[in-house]
Amino acid sequence: RYSGYMGAVMAVAMSGGPVLGGVIVDTLGWRWCFYVCVPIAVVALVLLQRTLHIATVRKDDVSIDWFGATLITAAVSVLLIWVSFAGKDGYYEWISTESALYVGAGVVLLVATLIVESKVADPIIPLKIVTERTTGLAIIASVAVGIGLFGATTFLTQYFQTARGYSPTAAGLLTIPMVAGTLVSSMLSGQLITRFGKWKGFLIGGAVLQLIGFGLLGSLDHLTSMWVIGLYIAIVGLGTGMLMQNLVLAVQNTVSVRNIGAASSSVAFFRTFGGAIGVSVLGSILASRVTTLSAEGLAKLGIDTSSGGSTGGLDMSALPAPVAEVIRYAYGDATGTLFLVAAAFAVVTLIAVVLIPNRALRTTIDLVEEKPATDRADVPSQG
């Protein structure tokens, strides 16, 4: 139940960001999207200090895995730099010497991380946990969810503005069906899991809904009815609400209490990592597709585009109507392509959650271990 509440809050926060961001951009300017986070962070800090009361337990035998944390940070950073600058409109191609160097360095750092994590006393990512079947599959599903969800939906507001001509505020408001779908399904699934103790059906149902939603959004173009788009993104929201927090729940249901923090944070970390990769990769696909479609459309108008140039950051209102129509068409069609790619990752999510073992929701604080023979009823009691 509480996982559902947390998932609902996270969903509203992440999905509601474009709404608030659009208002801020229209009224104060884009820089204020960062400035307004400062007082919010201060409020969060005060609330945590006043309400979060946890007993401090000091231990002398605890060691912090600084080396492992440094290695995994470096490995992830190198790979993110690679996907951020690769592509047709980037600094180098996907298949190039630079790409090989980045990928090679990332792989070496990941291998070094695995070696270190297998030897230290208190690893930041315990290999025994992440290689366990439920946790491993949940991580794979989380990466796929991150790539598809964050990668594709990041460009949804750009579609509303560029392909459909809406303002930043209106573009944010148009994402409300996704927010509503995520909010409802997250809270409702949490309540139902608490009542019936069954969670796997919600994971599979969420993966199916997300796949259907992304598949339907793959038909998007610059003329698709806004009501239809609202329905499609609501379906994606319903699937997302069933998936995100319940993937964490599935892992928490499998590991002992002492490992819940590491296991839960691993799933959340890889979901965020997948999202960062998704934004970079799908952004590159979008840029390449928009460039190609724009060049084809402008060529039909007799406009020479051989000199190159990016279509990003255009003031659509300043363009001649035929040219603006070509750009809107290009962005509309290219965005549909992104959702088809996201649907492919949704298939990976579905396969992963289907393979997760269906263990009953435990009703104890920790895993119940079999008692040793000396504690069983057939042993005479003392005294």
Backbone torsions as a table, in degrees:
resi	resn	phi	psi	omega
1	ARG	NA	-46.0	-178.4
2	TYR	-71.8	-29.1	172.9
3	SER	-62.6	-37.5	176.4
4	GLY	-63.3	-42.2	177.8
5	TYR	-62.5	-45.5	180.0
6	MET	-63.4	-42.5	178.5
7	GLY	-61.7	-38.3	179.3
8	ALA	-64.7	-42.9	179.5
9	VAL	-63.8	-44.8	179.2
10	MET	-63.1	-40.1	-178.8
11	ALA	-64.0	-45.0	-179.9
12	VAL	-65.3	-39.4	-179.3
13	ALA	-65.2	-47.4	-177.2
14	MET	-73.2	-41.7	-178.4
15	SER	-80.5	-26.3	179.4
16	GLY	-80.6	-12.0	179.1
17	GLY	-56.2	-46.0	178.9
18	PRO	-60.0	-31.9	179.3
19	VAL	-65.6	-53.5	-180.0
20	LEU	-65.8	-39.7	179.8
21	GLY	-61.5	-38.8	178.7
22	GLY	-63.2	-42.5	178.4
23	VAL	-62.9	-43.2	-178.7
24	ILE	-64.5	-43.7	179.9
25	VAL	-62.0	-41.5	-178.2
26	ASP	-70.7	-28.7	-173.4
27	THR	-104.4	-41.9	-173.2
28	LEU	-112.6	-23.3	-175.9
29	GLY	110.8	157.7	-172.3
30	TRP	-67.1	-27.1	-179.0
31	ARG	-63.4	-29.5	-178.7
32	TRP	-70.6	-13.3	172.9
33	CYS	-61.6	-25.9	177.2
34	PHE	-92.0	-40.5	-177.2
35	TYR	-62.4	-38.8	-176.2
36	VAL	-67.2	-17.1	179.0
37	CYS	-72.6	-21.0	-178.2
38	VAL	-64.8	-54.6	178.0
39	PRO	-63.7	-32.4	177.6
40	ILE	-63.3	-41.5	178.4
41	ALA	-65.1	-37.7	178.2
42	VAL	-64.4	-43.3	178.2
43	VAL	-62.0	-43.3	178.7
44	ALA	-61.3	-41.3	179.4
45	LEU	-62.3	-44.4	179.6
46	VAL	-64.5	-44.0	-180.0
47	LEU	-62.3	-41.4	178.8
48	LEU	-63.8	-42.1	-179.3
49	GLN	-65.2	-34.0	-175.9
50	ARG	-86.9	-26.5	-171.4
51	THR	-114.5	-23.7	-176.6
52	LEU	-92.9	103.7	-177.7
53	HIS	-115.3	103.7	180.0
54	ILE	-124.2	131.0	-179.6
55	ALA	-64.0	134.9	179.1
56	THR	-87.7	122.3	178.6
57	VAL	-114.9	114.3	-178.1
58	ARG	-94.4	132.7	179.0
59	LYS	-126.2	139.6	-177.5
60	ASP	-86.3	-17.4	-173.5
61	ASP	-101.1	19.0	-179.2
62	VAL	-92.6	133.1	177.2
63	SER	-122.0	140.4	-179.2
64	ILE	-95.0	131.9	-176.8
65	ASP	-83.4	71.4	-178.1
66	TRP	-66.2	-40.2	-177.0
67	PHE	-66.5	-44.4	178.0
68	GLY	-63.2	-40.9	178.6
69	ALA	-63.3	-39.9	179.3
70	THR	-66.0	-43.0	-178.1
71	LEU	-65.2	-45.9	-178.0
72	ILE	-68.6	-34.1	176.0
73	THR	-63.6	-43.8	179.7
74	ALA	-65.1	-42.3	-179.2
75	ALA	-62.5	-47.5	-179.7
76	VAL	-65.0	-39.8	-179.2
77	SER	-63.7	-43.2	179.6
78	VAL	-61.4	-44.5	-179.6
79	LEU	-66.8	-36.8	178.1
80	LEU	-69.1	-37.9	175.7
81	ILE	-61.7	-40.2	179.1
82	TRP	-59.7	-52.9	-176.2
83	VAL	-70.9	-22.1	-178.9
84	SER	-73.3	-33.8	-174.0
85	PHE	-109.0	0.1	179.3
86	ALA	-87.7	160.0	177.1
87	GLY	122.3	173.5	-175.7
88	LYS	-60.3	-40.0	-178.6
89	ASP	-100.9	13.1	179.1
90	GLY	-93.3	-161.1	-178.5
91	TYR	-83.5	-17.6	179.8
92	TYR	-157.3	163.4	-178.8
93	GLU	-80.3	162.7	177.9
94	TRP	-60.8	-39.8	176.9
95	ILE	-105.2	99.2	-177.0
96	SER	-160.6	172.6	178.3
97	THR	-63.2	-41.7	179.9
98	GLU	-61.6	-43.8	178.7
99	SER	-61.3	-42.1	179.6
100	ALA	-61.7	-40.1	179.9
101	LEU	-66.8	-44.9	179.2
102	TYR	-62.8	-48.1	-179.3
103	VAL	-63.6	-42.6	178.8
104	GLY	-60.6	-45.1	178.9
105	ALA	-63.8	-41.1	178.8
106	GLY	-62.9	-42.5	179.8
107	VAL	-65.2	-43.7	178.7
108	VAL	-59.9	-43.3	179.8
109	LEU	-66.7	-37.1	177.5
110	LEU	-66.1	-41.5	177.3
111	VAL	-62.7	-42.9	177.5
112	ALA	-61.4	-38.1	177.5
113	THR	-61.8	-45.4	179.7
114	LEU	-61.1	-40.8	179.6
115	ILE	-63.6	-46.3	-179.3
116	VAL	-65.3	-44.5	-177.1
117	GLU	-66.0	-24.1	179.2
118	SER	-81.4	-9.8	-175.3
119	LYS	-114.6	-27.3	-175.8
120	VAL	-75.1	157.5	-176.9
121	ALA	-70.2	-43.1	-178.5
122	ASP	-124.3	79.5	-177.3
123	PRO	-67.1	147.4	178.2
124	ILE	-69.6	-30.4	173.3
125	ILE	-126.5	94.3	-178.5
126	PRO	-61.2	118.2	-176.6
127	LEU	-63.6	-32.6	-179.9
128	LYS	-62.0	-30.8	-178.6
129	ILE	-81.9	-48.9	-173.9
130	VAL	-71.8	-20.2	176.5
131	THR	-90.5	-5.9	173.5
132	GLU	-65.4	144.7	-168.0
133	ARG	-57.3	-49.1	-177.7
134	THR	-62.7	-48.0	-179.1
135	THR	-65.0	-43.3	179.7
136	GLY	-60.7	-45.8	179.0
137	LEU	-67.9	-36.6	177.5
138	ALA	-64.3	-36.2	177.4
139	ILE	-66.7	-43.9	177.5
140	ILE	-59.8	-45.4	179.0
141	ALA	-63.5	-38.8	-179.0
142	SER	-66.7	-40.2	176.8
143	VAL	-61.7	-45.3	179.9
144	ALA	-64.8	-40.9	177.3
145	VAL	-61.7	-44.4	179.8
146	GLY	-61.7	-44.8	179.9
147	ILE	-62.8	-48.5	-176.7
148	GLY	-71.0	-49.6	-173.8
149	LEU	-70.3	-59.6	-176.7
150	PHE	-68.0	-39.2	-178.5
151	GLY	-63.5	-47.4	-175.9
152	ALA	-77.9	-45.2	-175.1
153	THR	-71.9	-21.1	176.2
154	THR	-58.4	-34.7	-176.6
155	PHE	-93.3	4.4	-179.5
156	LEU	-68.2	-44.8	178.8
157	THR	-66.6	-31.8	176.1
158	GLN	-65.3	-37.6	175.9
159	TYR	-61.3	-46.4	-178.9
160	PHE	-60.9	-36.6	-177.4
161	GLN	-80.9	-47.3	-173.5
162	THR	-82.5	-47.6	-176.2
163	ALA	-81.0	-26.6	-175.9
164	ARG	-115.2	-9.0	173.2
165	GLY	80.3	18.9	179.6
166	TYR	-84.3	157.4	176.8
167	SER	-75.4	164.5	177.3
168	PRO	-56.1	-39.5	179.1
169	THR	-64.2	-47.9	-179.9
170	ALA	-63.8	-38.4	179.3
171	ALA	-62.4	-39.9	176.8
172	GLY	-64.9	-42.0	179.8
173	LEU	-64.4	-30.9	-178.9
174	LEU	-70.4	-11.4	176.9
175	THR	-89.2	-0.4	-177.4
176	ILE	-57.1	-38.6	177.8
177	PRO	-55.8	-35.6	177.4
178	MET	-69.1	-41.4	177.7
179	VAL	-60.1	-46.7	-178.8
180	ALA	-63.3	-43.2	179.4
181	GLY	-62.2	-43.5	179.4
182	THR	-65.6	-42.8	-179.5
183	LEU	-61.5	-49.0	-176.8
184	VAL	-65.0	-49.0	-175.8
185	SER	-69.2	-33.9	179.4
186	SER	-65.5	-48.3	-179.3
187	MET	-69.7	-42.6	-177.3
188	LEU	-66.8	-42.0	179.5
189	SER	-65.2	-37.7	177.2
190	GLY	-61.9	-42.6	178.8
191	GLN	-64.9	-43.9	-177.7
192	LEU	-69.3	-36.6	177.0
193	ILE	-64.7	-40.5	177.2
194	THR	-62.4	-40.5	-176.4
195	ARG	-73.3	-43.5	-172.0
196	PHE	-106.0	-12.3	178.3
197	GLY	72.1	14.8	179.7
198	LYS	-111.7	127.5	-176.2
199	TRP	-124.1	-26.6	-172.7
200	LYS	-65.8	-36.3	179.0
201	GLY	-58.7	-33.5	179.1
202	PHE	-72.3	-35.5	176.3
203	LEU	-64.0	-46.8	-179.7
204	ILE	-65.6	-44.0	178.6
205	GLY	-61.0	-41.3	178.4
206	GLY	-64.5	-41.5	179.1
207	ALA	-65.2	-39.5	179.0
208	VAL	-65.4	-45.3	179.9
209	LEU	-63.1	-41.4	179.1
210	GLN	-64.1	-40.7	178.2
211	LEU	-63.1	-44.5	178.8
212	ILE	-62.7	-45.3	-178.7
213	GLY	-61.7	-46.9	178.7
214	PHE	-65.2	-38.7	178.6
215	GLY	-62.1	-42.4	178.4
216	LEU	-66.5	-39.5	178.8
217	LEU	-68.1	-16.7	176.0
218	GLY	-64.9	-17.3	178.3
219	SER	-88.0	4.9	-176.8
220	LEU	-61.0	139.0	167.9
221	ASP	-145.8	-171.0	-173.8
222	HIS	-78.3	-0.3	179.8
223	LEU	-118.5	1.5	-178.0
224	THR	-60.5	135.8	179.8
225	SER	-58.8	137.3	-179.7
226	MET	-65.4	-30.7	176.1
227	TRP	-65.7	-39.6	178.6
228	VAL	-65.8	-43.5	178.2
229	ILE	-60.9	-42.9	178.1
230	GLY	-58.1	-41.8	178.8
231	LEU	-65.1	-43.5	-178.0
232	TYR	-64.0	-45.7	-178.0
233	ILE	-72.3	-24.9	173.8
234	ALA	-65.2	-38.7	177.2
235	ILE	-63.2	-43.2	176.9
236	VAL	-60.8	-42.0	179.2
237	GLY	-62.5	-41.8	177.9
238	LEU	-60.6	-43.3	178.7
239	GLY	-66.5	-40.5	-179.5
240	THR	-63.1	-41.9	-179.5
241	GLY	-61.9	-32.4	178.4
242	MET	-79.5	-21.3	-172.7
243	LEU	-92.7	-54.7	-162.8
244	MET	-56.9	-59.1	-175.6
245	GLN	-77.4	-28.5	-179.0
246	ASN	-74.2	-22.5	170.6
247	LEU	-64.4	-40.3	175.9
248	VAL	-65.6	-41.2	179.1
249	LEU	-59.9	-42.6	179.8
250	ALA	-59.3	-39.0	178.9
251	VAL	-71.3	-44.5	179.6
252	GLN	-61.5	-28.5	-179.9
253	ASN	-75.3	-11.8	-173.7
254	THR	-104.2	-31.6	-173.3
255	VAL	-100.1	163.9	178.3
256	SER	-74.7	164.9	-176.5
257	VAL	-59.0	-39.4	-176.8
258	ARG	-66.7	-18.4	-178.4
259	ASN	-107.3	1.0	-176.9
260	ILE	-61.7	-41.8	-178.8
261	GLY	-61.0	-48.2	-179.0
262	ALA	-65.2	-42.6	-178.3
263	ALA	-66.8	-45.3	-178.5
264	SER	-64.9	-43.4	-178.7
265	SER	-68.4	-30.4	177.8
266	SER	-64.4	-44.6	178.6
267	VAL	-62.6	-46.1	179.9
268	ALA	-64.3	-39.1	-179.9
269	PHE	-62.9	-46.6	-177.6
270	PHE	-70.5	-27.9	174.1
271	ARG	-65.7	-43.8	177.9
272	THR	-65.8	-39.7	177.6
273	PHE	-61.4	-44.1	177.0
274	GLY	-61.7	-39.1	178.1
275	GLY	-63.1	-42.0	179.1
276	ALA	-64.0	-41.8	177.4
277	ILE	-64.6	-42.7	-178.6
278	GLY	-60.0	-43.4	179.8
279	VAL	-62.0	-42.2	-178.4
280	SER	-69.3	-49.6	-176.0
281	VAL	-67.2	-48.7	-178.4
282	LEU	-68.2	-30.7	174.9
283	GLY	-63.3	-39.2	177.2
284	SER	-65.9	-41.7	177.8
285	ILE	-62.5	-43.1	179.6
286	LEU	-60.8	-47.2	-178.3
287	ALA	-61.6	-43.5	-179.6
288	SER	-65.4	-43.0	-178.6
289	ARG	-67.7	-41.0	179.2
290	VAL	-63.9	-42.4	179.6
291	THR	-60.8	-45.0	-179.1
292	THR	-64.0	-49.4	-177.4
293	LEU	-67.0	-37.5	178.6
294	SER	-64.9	-42.7	179.7
295	ALA	-62.6	-41.2	178.9
296	GLU	-64.6	-44.2	-178.9
297	GLY	-67.3	-42.0	-179.4
298	LEU	-69.6	-31.6	177.8
299	ALA	-63.5	-36.2	177.5
300	LYS	-65.7	-25.5	177.5
301	LEU	-87.3	-1.0	-179.6
302	GLY	82.4	21.0	-179.9
303	ILE	-100.3	126.1	-178.7
304	ASP	-81.5	120.8	179.1
305	THR	-112.1	14.7	-176.5
306	SER	-66.2	-18.6	-179.8
307	SER	-76.1	-7.1	177.1
308	GLY	83.8	-162.5	-177.3
309	GLY	113.4	150.4	-177.5
310	SER	-95.3	150.1	176.1
311	THR	-93.1	1.7	-178.1
312	GLY	-75.9	149.9	175.3
313	GLY	72.2	20.8	-179.6
314	LEU	-76.8	144.1	171.1
315	ASP	-88.8	99.7	-173.4
316	MET	-61.7	-33.7	-178.1
317	SER	-67.8	-20.4	-178.0
318	ALA	-90.7	-5.5	-177.9
319	LEU	-89.3	150.0	171.9
320	PRO	-59.1	147.7	-175.1
321	ALA	-53.7	-45.3	179.5
322	PRO	-62.6	-39.2	179.7
323	VAL	-68.5	-43.3	178.3
324	ALA	-59.8	-37.7	179.1
325	GLU	-65.2	-38.8	177.6
326	VAL	-62.7	-44.2	-179.3
327	ILE	-66.2	-41.5	178.3
328	ARG	-62.9	-42.6	177.4
329	TYR	-60.8	-43.8	-177.9
330	ALA	-61.4	-47.5	-179.8
331	TYR	-66.2	-39.3	-179.6
332	GLY	-62.8	-48.3	-179.4
333	ASP	-67.8	-39.8	-179.1
334	ALA	-65.8	-37.0	178.7
335	THR	-65.2	-37.5	175.2
336	GLY	-60.1	-38.6	177.5
337	THR	-61.8	-39.2	178.8
338	LEU	-59.8	-41.7	-178.7
339	PHE	-69.9	-28.6	173.9
340	LEU	-66.2	-39.8	175.2
341	VAL	-63.8	-42.4	177.8
342	ALA	-62.1	-35.4	177.8
343	ALA	-63.7	-35.5	177.6
344	ALA	-63.1	-40.8	176.7
345	PHE	-70.1	-30.0	176.1
346	ALA	-64.2	-31.0	174.9
347	VAL	-63.3	-42.5	177.0
348	VAL	-60.3	-43.3	177.6
349	THR	-58.8	-46.2	-178.5
350	LEU	-61.7	-44.6	179.8
351	ILE	-62.0	-42.8	-178.1
352	ALA	-63.9	-44.9	-177.2
353	VAL	-72.0	-30.0	176.1
354	VAL	-64.3	-35.8	-177.4
355	LEU	-81.4	-11.4	178.3
356	ILE	-65.9	129.3	179.2
357	PRO	-58.4	137.0	-177.0
358	ASN	-90.1	82.3	179.8
359	ARG	-92.5	142.0	-179.1
360	ALA	-62.3	145.2	177.9
361	LEU	-66.1	119.1	-175.7
362	ARG	-73.0	151.2	-178.3
363	THR	-111.9	9.6	179.0
364	THR	-108.7	161.9	179.4
365	ILE	-64.7	-39.4	-178.7
366	ASP	-130.2	172.3	176.4
367	LEU	-61.8	137.1	179.9
368	VAL	-88.9	114.9	180.0
369	GLU	-95.6	149.7	179.5
370	GLU	-65.4	132.0	-177.7
371	LYS	-72.1	148.4	176.9
372	PRO	-67.9	162.3	-173.6
373	ALA	-58.8	-32.2	-177.9
374	THR	-69.1	-13.5	-178.6
375	ASP	-101.6	-1.3	-174.6
376	ARG	-80.3	167.0	-173.6
377	ALA	-67.8	-24.3	-177.2
378	ASP	-78.9	-2.9	177.4
379	VAL	-93.6	126.7	-178.9
380	PRO	-56.6	136.6	178.6
381	SER	-77.0	152.7	-179.3
382	GLN	-94.5	148.0	175.9
383	GLY	88.8	NA	NA
